Amino acid sequence: MSWTMQNLLNKGCKQIEQGDFSQATVTFEKLLELHPTNNEFCAYLGEAYFLNQEYEKARATFKHRDDLVLQNDPLTPYIEGYRGCILFEEQKYEQALPYLEQAIAKQIKEPEIYYRLGILYMIRGQLAQAHKILQQIDQIDPAFSYRKIKKLNEEIWSLTQHKA
């Protein structure tokens, strides 16, 4: 950590200890401006906003910190995909769609998520897309494909060929 960063960090922490929350927010804002992707600095700034009773800013800063941390977490696409699965099971299909699509766009290998997206495409009448997604399950986990969707996928393919 550079001298400037360490100096600003120490200054902000001291301001919090002294109860000067307003100045602490200014100090941590400068620190975060210098290093916008540092999740630790986001946490300090969020705390300063909270202590200064700037709750909306605190909430937004903590959300930004979460986003920074989750960007680099390899499990995030799986968690997002399962959020989509939950929404799917609650029949909130349009809300589920972006979660499922984003998870698959990150090339996860979880057949449950592919399965829900394939069924969702079927519900929306997007049979060619459903077929494509369901075929990918067979490559990821042939046993899953066989158990859950082999016959279903064949029926979809048949329906898409009749439309063509």
C-alpha positions as CSV (number, residue, x, y, z in Angstrom):
1,M,0.0,0.0,0.0
2,S,1.4,3.4,-1.0
3,W,2.2,6.0,1.6
4,T,-0.7,8.2,0.3
5,M,-3.2,5.4,0.6
6,Q,-2.0,4.4,4.1
7,N,-2.0,8.1,5.2
8,L,-5.6,8.6,4.0
9,L,-6.7,5.3,5.6
10,N,-5.2,6.2,8.9
11,K,-6.6,9.7,8.8
12,G,-10.1,8.4,8.0
13,C,-10.0,5.9,10.8
14,K,-8.8,8.5,13.3
15,Q,-11.6,10.8,12.2
16,I,-14.1,8.0,12.9
17,E,-12.5,7.4,16.3
18,Q,-12.8,11.1,17.1
19,G,-16.4,11.2,16.0
20,D,-15.8,13.4,13.0
21,F,-17.9,11.3,10.7
22,S,-18.5,14.1,8.2
23,Q,-14.8,14.6,7.6
24,A,-14.2,10.8,7.6
25,T,-16.7,10.5,4.7
26,V,-14.7,13.1,2.7
27,T,-11.4,11.3,3.5
28,F,-12.7,7.9,2.5
29,E,-14.3,9.4,-0.6
30,K,-10.9,10.6,-1.7
31,L,-9.3,7.3,-0.9
32,L,-12.0,5.4,-3.0
33,E,-11.6,8.0,-5.8
34,L,-7.9,7.0,-6.0
35,H,-8.7,3.3,-5.9
36,P,-12.3,2.7,-7.0
37,T,-12.1,-1.1,-7.1
38,N,-10.8,-1.5,-3.5
39,N,-13.6,-3.3,-1.6
40,E,-11.9,-2.6,1.7
41,F,-12.1,1.2,1.1
42,C,-15.7,0.8,0.1
43,A,-16.4,-0.8,3.5
44,Y,-14.7,2.0,5.4
45,L,-16.6,4.6,3.4
46,G,-19.9,2.8,3.9
47,E,-19.2,2.7,7.6
48,A,-18.4,6.4,7.6
49,Y,-21.7,7.2,5.8
50,F,-23.6,5.1,8.2
51,L,-22.1,6.8,11.3
52,N,-22.8,10.1,9.6
53,Q,-26.4,9.0,9.2
54,E,-26.3,9.1,5.4
55,Y,-28.1,5.8,5.1
56,E,-28.8,5.8,1.4
57,K,-25.2,6.5,0.6
58,A,-24.1,3.8,3.1
59,R,-26.5,1.3,1.4
60,A,-25.3,2.2,-2.1
61,T,-21.6,2.0,-1.0
62,F,-22.0,-1.4,0.6
63,K,-23.8,-2.6,-2.5
64,H,-20.9,-1.4,-4.6
65,R,-18.5,-3.3,-2.3
66,D,-20.6,-6.4,-2.7
67,D,-20.5,-6.1,-6.4
68,L,-16.7,-5.7,-6.4
69,V,-16.3,-8.7,-4.2
70,L,-18.7,-10.9,-6.2
71,Q,-17.2,-9.9,-9.5
72,N,-14.2,-12.0,-8.7
73,D,-15.9,-14.9,-6.9
74,P,-16.1,-18.0,-9.1
75,L,-19.3,-19.1,-7.4
76,T,-21.2,-15.9,-8.2
77,P,-22.6,-17.2,-11.5
78,Y,-23.9,-20.3,-9.9
79,I,-25.5,-18.4,-7.1
80,E,-27.1,-16.0,-9.6
81,G,-28.3,-19.0,-11.6
82,Y,-29.9,-20.5,-8.5
83,R,-31.6,-17.2,-7.8
84,G,-33.1,-17.5,-11.2
85,C,-34.2,-21.1,-10.4
86,I,-35.9,-20.0,-7.3
87,L,-37.8,-17.3,-9.2
88,F,-38.7,-19.8,-11.8
89,E,-40.1,-22.2,-9.2
90,E,-42.1,-19.3,-7.8
91,Q,-43.4,-18.8,-11.4
92,K,-41.8,-15.4,-11.6
93,Y,-40.6,-16.3,-15.1
94,E,-39.7,-12.8,-16.4
95,Q,-37.7,-12.0,-13.3
96,A,-35.9,-15.4,-13.5
97,L,-34.9,-15.0,-17.1
98,P,-32.0,-12.5,-16.7
99,Y,-30.5,-14.5,-13.8
100,L,-30.6,-17.7,-15.8
101,E,-29.3,-16.2,-19.0
102,Q,-26.4,-14.4,-17.3
103,A,-25.3,-17.5,-15.4
104,I,-25.2,-19.5,-18.6
105,A,-23.4,-16.7,-20.5
106,K,-20.6,-17.2,-17.9
107,Q,-20.4,-20.8,-19.1
108,I,-21.3,-22.5,-15.8
109,K,-21.8,-26.2,-15.8
110,E,-24.9,-26.7,-13.7
111,P,-27.7,-28.7,-15.5
112,E,-30.4,-27.5,-13.1
113,I,-29.9,-23.9,-14.3
114,Y,-29.9,-25.0,-18.0
115,Y,-33.0,-27.0,-17.4
116,R,-35.0,-24.1,-16.0
117,L,-33.9,-21.8,-18.8
118,G,-34.9,-24.4,-21.4
119,I,-38.3,-24.8,-19.8
120,L,-38.7,-21.0,-19.5
121,Y,-37.9,-20.7,-23.2
122,M,-40.6,-23.3,-23.9
123,I,-43.1,-21.4,-21.8
124,R,-42.3,-18.3,-23.8
125,G,-42.7,-20.2,-27.1
126,Q,-39.0,-19.9,-28.0
127,L,-38.7,-23.6,-28.9
128,A,-35.5,-23.3,-31.0
129,Q,-33.7,-21.6,-28.1
130,A,-35.2,-24.2,-25.6
131,H,-33.9,-27.0,-27.8
132,K,-30.4,-25.5,-28.0
133,I,-30.2,-25.0,-24.2
134,L,-31.5,-28.4,-23.4
135,Q,-29.0,-30.0,-25.8
136,Q,-26.2,-28.4,-23.8
137,I,-27.3,-30.3,-20.7
138,D,-26.5,-33.5,-22.5
139,Q,-22.9,-32.4,-23.0
140,I,-22.6,-31.2,-19.4
141,D,-24.2,-34.2,-17.6
142,P,-25.6,-37.0,-19.8
143,A,-27.2,-38.7,-16.8
144,F,-29.2,-35.6,-16.0
145,S,-30.2,-35.2,-19.6
146,Y,-31.4,-38.8,-19.8
147,R,-33.3,-38.6,-16.5
148,K,-35.0,-35.3,-17.0
149,I,-35.1,-34.1,-20.5
150,K,-34.2,-36.5,-23.3
151,K,-37.8,-37.2,-24.3
152,L,-38.8,-33.6,-23.7
153,N,-36.0,-32.3,-25.9
154,E,-37.0,-34.7,-28.7
155,E,-40.5,-33.5,-28.6
156,I,-39.3,-29.9,-28.8
157,W,-37.1,-30.6,-31.8
158,S,-40.0,-32.3,-33.5
159,L,-42.3,-29.3,-32.9
160,T,-39.6,-26.9,-34.2
161,Q,-39.2,-28.9,-37.4
162,H,-43.0,-28.8,-38.0
163,K,-42.9,-25.0,-37.7
164,A,-40.1,-24.7,-40.2
